[in-house]
Amino acid sequence: CTATLAWGVNLPAHAVIIKGTQIYDPSKGRWAELSPLDVQQMLGRAGRPQYDSEGEGIIMTAHSELQYYLSLMNLQLPVESQLIKTLPDHLNAEVVLGTVQTITEAVDWLSYSFLYVRMLQNPELYGIFEPEKTMKEDPTLKRRRLDLAHTAACILEKSHLIRYDRKSGALQPTPMGRIASQFYLSHSSMALYSRQLRPNMTDI
């Protein structure tokens, strides 16, 4: 079974065999493990209730990955937030909508995220060192949220997507920021366009 087949076609089966768990990731330039969602989606094809009373799933992988897949099948791996990777883009969308107008509001906005829930549960994974000391001094992790919001705002300002007044903490969208939000363009793409586009350019 392949990931493309599992996601794209309604194909129930009695047994599913995953022959190898590594795929080539062009963005990383190396082989990487299949994502847990892909593995579960593929194995979910086996033993569909309307067609079968039971199903079999077989995973062929390296011995070093055995414990990982046993944990995955026993649902022992916690779901972690991926928001930090794309925080600037999400913050830009909130600034454009007008729901976040200051850095203080951005800090409060982060407190309603799944990221905040997981930071409280697993602080070391999210860059909080000496978690016991930090949690004692700052139980709501306000300093860490401020650091994340400030960093994201600085990235957006550098990409010309927002105007960030460090004295007042005000965040204002720019025309480019509005375009990025409306068309779901990343801040890195907008920064590239900003560097390359010139007023005297033609269509060719």
Secondary structure by P-SEA (a helix, b strand, c coil): ccaaaaaccccccccccccccccccccccccccccaaaaaaaacccccccccccbbbbbbccccaaaaaaaaaaccbbbbbccccaaaaaaaaaaaacccccaaaaaaaaaacaaaaaaaaccccccccaaaaaaaacccaaaaaaaaaaaaaaaaaaaccbbbccccbbbbbcaaaaaaaaacccaaaaaaaaaccccccccc
